[in-house]
Amino acid sequence: MRKTFGYHYFQQTHDIVTLMVIFNHSPPQNITKCYIGIEEDAIKNSLKDFRL
């Protein structure tokens, strides 16, 4: 439930700093985005239309 909240909160607000405070995480780029799966989604989206 906590991860789901974080994912949807970030998708709607793009406010990683507030989310970091809510989760009590300190470097926001590493821990919080990884925790809520944002990096995985970004990779999947970037590869979605990639063709050789």
LINLIN-V105113 format. One record per pair of residues at least 24 apart in sequence whose ideal C-beta (glycine too) atoms are under 10 Angstrom apart, sorted by the first residue. I is the first residue (numbers start at 1). J is the second residue. Records with the same first field share a line. If there is no record, write none. Layout:
BEGIN
I->J  J
END
This chain:
BEGIN
2->35  36
3->35  36  37
4->36  37
5->36
6->32  33  35  36  37  38
7->35  36  37  38  41
8->36
9->36
10->36  37  38  41
11->36  38  41
14->38
END
